[in-house]
Amino acid sequence: MKILAAEFIKSCVDPAQFPVEDRPEIAFVGRSNVGKSSLINSLLHRRDLAKVSRTPGKTRAVNVFGVSTSDPDLARFYLVDLPGYGFAKVSQSIRIQWKPLIETYLTSRSILAGVVLLVESRVVTVQDRQTLAWLHSIGRAPLIVATKVDKLRTSERADALRRISRALGLLEGEMVILHSSVTGEGNHQLWSALRAMIKT
């Protein structure tokens, strides 16, 4: 598969600004600084398409990226980077604005083909588990991706997967994709999962 085009479309700070085009959308959810923007850049083979910051909470809007590929099942679609939850160093007023924006997006978008929940491979939080439970409650069962696996030794990975599964309360057999934005590990598996989401 070849990526024919990948471009930033818009930042949305109000539901009225969400795209009106009839394209499937895949949303990326996760706590602040988990690596959503880095994963999107890695997936699309771009260095700075999604802006990456060392400061948690940098993404304060719903950021939309348009993608076209040579795969007929992934011809034209959107990747959507949602603001992170957790320890973002932003004002309370900004956090109050985030909640209805994110919830409105995830509960009301009929064109939303799937949700990807990112968790950090070394640290799964209570908020991660709460987010997973909430996504299930609204009928948005997510694909789970464990980020920053390049920071784990090979010998640590099996234990990390078991720890993630326990922390999230996953059932046996539920898939977790290991991903590294540094090495690109997991990109092929993630593309296969995105294709399945959009085809369904």
Secondary structure in CASP SS format (residue, H / E / C, confidence):
PFRMAT SS
TARGET T0000
AUTHOR 0000-0000-0000
METHOD secondary structure of the structure
MODEL  1
M C 1.00
K C 1.00
I E 1.00
L E 1.00
A E 1.00
A E 1.00
E E 1.00
F E 1.00
I E 1.00
K E 1.00
S E 1.00
C E 1.00
V C 1.00
D C 1.00
P H 1.00
A H 1.00
Q H 1.00
F C 1.00
P C 1.00
V C 1.00
E C 1.00
D C 1.00
R C 1.00
P C 1.00
E E 1.00
I E 1.00
A E 1.00
F E 1.00
V E 1.00
G E 1.00
R E 1.00
S C 1.00
N C 1.00
V C 1.00
G C 1.00
K H 1.00
S H 1.00
S H 1.00
L H 1.00
I H 1.00
N H 1.00
S H 1.00
L H 1.00
L C 1.00
H C 1.00
R C 1.00
R C 1.00
D C 1.00
L C 1.00
A C 1.00
K C 1.00
V C 1.00
S C 1.00
R C 1.00
T C 1.00
P C 1.00
G C 1.00
K C 1.00
T C 1.00
R C 1.00
A C 1.00
V E 1.00
N E 1.00
V E 1.00
F E 1.00
G E 1.00
V E 1.00
S E 1.00
T E 1.00
S C 1.00
D C 1.00
P H 1.00
D H 1.00
L H 1.00
A C 1.00
R E 1.00
F E 1.00
Y E 1.00
L E 1.00
V E 1.00
D E 1.00
L C 1.00
P C 1.00
G C 1.00
Y E 1.00
G C 1.00
F C 1.00
A C 1.00
K C 1.00
V C 1.00
S C 1.00
Q H 1.00
S H 1.00
I H 1.00
R H 1.00
I H 1.00
Q H 1.00
W H 1.00
K H 1.00
P H 1.00
L H 1.00
I H 1.00
E H 1.00
T H 1.00
Y H 1.00
L H 1.00
T H 1.00
S H 1.00
R C 1.00
S C 1.00
I C 1.00
L E 1.00
A E 1.00
G E 1.00
V E 1.00
V E 1.00
L E 1.00
L E 1.00
V E 1.00
E E 1.00
S C 1.00
R C 1.00
V E 1.00
V C 1.00
T C 1.00
V H 1.00
Q H 1.00
D H 1.00
R H 1.00
Q H 1.00
T H 1.00
L H 1.00
A H 1.00
W H 1.00
L H 1.00
H H 1.00
S H 1.00
I C 1.00
G C 1.00
R C 1.00
A C 1.00
P C 1.00
L E 1.00
I E 1.00
V E 1.00
A E 1.00
T E 1.00
K C 1.00
V H 1.00
D H 1.00
K H 1.00
L C 1.00
R C 1.00
T H 1.00
S H 1.00
E H 1.00
R H 1.00
A H 1.00
D H 1.00
A H 1.00
L H 1.00
R H 1.00
R H 1.00
I H 1.00
S H 1.00
R H 1.00
A H 1.00
L H 1.00
G C 1.00
L C 1.00
L C 1.00
E C 1.00
G C 1.00
E C 1.00
M C 1.00
V E 1.00
I E 1.00
L E 1.00
H C 1.00
S C 1.00
S C 1.00
V C 1.00
T C 1.00
G C 1.00
E C 1.00
G C 1.00
N H 1.00
H H 1.00
Q H 1.00
L H 1.00
W H 1.00
S H 1.00
A H 1.00
L H 1.00
R H 1.00
A H 1.00
M H 1.00
I H 1.00
K H 1.00
T C 1.00
END
